[in-house]
């Protein structure tokens, strides 16, 4: 795993359900957290529901946390804040929320200490 303290990575994925797997793998490598893939998949699919032109995934690390964000170019409907995906995110993440522009969702995970 690369040195991740105070780092940020961003990657645009095609807005296709098949790309959720690639996003999950990409985030898992950067966080090393066992729940990162599941959370990334849920965030990705929630954004994909509004048919964006692409899904932008960001991983940021600092101190004791890793933040995963998935966003598109269209606002998410209020229903994206509920449902089974949100329940999974709520159960695995330390904190979670909606992006300021309402076009994405984020979740924070605790960092593993060596």
Secondary structure, 3 states (H helix, E strand, C coil): CCCCCCCEEEEEEECCCCHHHHHHHHHHHHHCCCCHHHHHHHHHHHHHCCCCCEEEEEEEEECCEEEEEEECCCCCCHHHHCCHHHHHHHHHCCEEEECCCCCEEEEEEECCCC
